[in-house]
Amino acid sequence: MQIVTVNPRKCVACRHCESVCSFQRRGHYNHHDSAIRVNHYPEQAACIPLTCVHCAEAWCQEVCPAAAISRDAKTNAVLIDATRCIGCKMCMLACPFGAINFDSSAQSCFKCDLCNGDPQCVKVCFPGALNFEREEDAARANRARHDNRMAAQFGNRNHD
Amino acid sequence: MTEMLKKTAPVNTFCRMCDNHCAITVYRDGSGRISSIDAYPDHPWNHGRVCAKAGGAVDIVNHPDRLLRPLKRTGSSWQEIDLKQALDEIAERVSRLQDTFGPESMSVWKGEATSFNQQEDLAKRFCRALGTPNFLSVDSLCFCTREIGYSLVYGSWPKPDFSNAECMILWGANPPAAHPPMTRTIMEGRERGAKLIVIDPRLSTIARQADIHVQPKPGTDGALAWGLAHQLIANNWYNKDFVENYTVGFEKVAAYAGDFTPDAVEAQTGVPADTVRTIAALMHKASPRVSQYAGNGVEHYENGVNNVRAIASLDAICGAFDMKGGSINADGLGQQSLKLYDEIPLTQLRRADGEKFPVLHDFRQECNTMTALNAILTGDPYSLRGMIMTAGNPTMTNPNSEKVKEALSALDLFVVRDLFMTETAQLADYVLPAATFLERTELYTYAPIQTVSMSTRVQSIPGVQDEYQFWHDMAHRLDFGEHFPWADEADLNAWLLKGTDVDFHDLQNSAKGIQYKAIQRQKWRHRPLSTPSGKVEFASAYLAGLGYDEVARYKPPYYASNPKPEYPFSLITGARNHLGYHSSYRGVKRFQPEVSGPQMEMHPDDADGLGVVDGETVKVSSAIGSIDIPVKIVARQEIIRSVLQATHGWKEANINKLTHDDILDPIDGFPVQKGIAVKVERIR
């Protein structure tokens, strides 16, 4: 399946993803309503984007007592049905990545739903830190990047 | 049925929430109302990405506060009037002013709220045809210093080729907020292993991924650039073949750079001497793949043009000019000119800025706005009495806002076209509704990829004129309709493309745009540059002839050269956020939860020293004025000590009440809007 992959080496915490996610979900720009969260640590010079990876074995889904969490047949996304959610936050505790959020006004949990297969956060990510891709392709890109570095280091001719 | 389908079908066009013009698809609901905006997947500029602002255009277009009818001031209130009546009355009053006080008593001011290039050329055309040399615009304080600084050296402003670079240097620029597509090219460069050096007193968004983040004191960029030049020259790290054969004035630069030893640079800028050495060594190692971009952050100083010239010269020293991974000296489309520079030169008339800034006029044929506003108030060199302004909001964007207000209020005739009743429009005699970018069609060229696109008119609102229609109707009323012969914008676009290799109908049918010319490098080998000498000019005989320094001499900013103990802080203004564009979009409700309103960034140690807590409203004052503004205490890495930052455009706390219209760059008249000497007081 395709998921939203994150690359902290390219993230600048510009917040376009948080803005557009909240816009998609709630019709306004407010990062508290965003399913993707980006943290900037000035001391460590680190920008960490974080969103749901739609685990093959989704602990949130297993732990949900209301059977509000299911897998979308088309996109394979792990979805929370807000109308069934009882707001017990068990899924939030179960998720090892902290990728589930709580909407205190609706008293229900929310998370990335992959925008029905067209994730908006990826579209606004000009730095390219977010991509909508298959895990295998992301791994291949990592390998290519590493290859390029090795080539630059061990190549006999460094400039074209 | 067909008509309805047409009205609701998605339309591919180009975003103009900022000047990057990303390709988008606009969707409409069953009633034909614009309902959402998405990235167009396949344009070579934005590659299927579009920033979060784009979706907000829906709110601009459908905003309940949008101006839809002409308004006429009657005493202290507004009266809705018919468009034809408004245009008739305005034309009549323009004629009367010009008959009584001469053609130059009128002026035209172009802002940036609806567009930039094509709208500017139309306004310039109207201004010339009207017979006045007083073309005013926001360019007098944004963009021109960089264009002029680079053009003095290269005859053009080359664009960075970050994707292919090995060393990337950003000076006072924050692409994730201001130029999102440029961010992609920077990250491509990094992916290839290029080093990223960001020069900014603030830890800007892009600085978070910098290999080296350099934090000079505001306005000292020129000293740093000279320090890098010194290292490159003294270590024999410069490109001798290029310098010998394709440049003039190198020996003068080499001699002047000698003063800028790493220690001298450290004393001036606060940047450690070793950092200067490190950056120069990285540039040397990467040469000629050294790619630079100078942003708005370097130009709001009294030495802006020379600071930009010094930065620009580094490309040539490294041999990076018009080289792969260096700069791209892009070819233009070669479209027809709208500006009437040759047809109506108007050389016999004096400008309202008293010809104080000949360089600004030579390069941009623009009258300096700061000086022209003085002319309204003082009558020196003569009284400027009338102004037609399109989509500008100088009471928020020009320095010394109180004076701007006073000057604009003193006009006999003040006409403003805009999307909203801005703080500036409130001072007008007539306010006319303007069309948004989704209600117009215009050409846009993407210089770095030498590609042209044409936007599509998605909708029209009866009574809301596009830019061309307005100037056309005014021109025909004022008896110079022959200069505005085109039926509409589409007809105009077709004329603009005549003589180019791009066919109007092909372009109309191409959502991807058309590359008008393949990119070639090293054009300097066989084609002279557009500088007076035809070569790269490290020293400018043209400037010397006008009485300016031949080399890009460094001068410290005024707050450093004339320190006043009562103003211990240096305030920079105008940092961009990701949901703004200049002073625009502060009124978009859906943006508001994320853009928290006016605030002034402060170093935690400075806050401690003042006893100020995060969120506390303080009084900040300069020699020009003072405002109350909430403080945002940032992390100690995010701004240097004794430096403050506040973004402009907030009427609740208008930072331009503090900026200087009285300290100007002597070369092009740019005002000091950064590096303002200020004091901060707690409000008890």
Interface residues (C-beta under 8 A of the other chain):
Chain A: R9 K10 C11 V12 A13 C14 R15 H16 C17 E18 S19 V20 S22 F23 G27 H28 Y29 N30 H31 H32 H40 P42 E43 A45 C47 V122 K123 V124 C125 F126 P127 G128 A129 R145 N148 R149 A152
Chain B: D38 A39 N46 G48 R49 V50 C51 A52 G55 G56 P176 A177 P180 P181 T183 R184 I186 M187 E188 R190 E191 R192 G193 L203 T205 I206 R208 Q209 H578 L579 K589 R590 F591 Q592 P593 E594 V595 A635 R636 Q637 E638
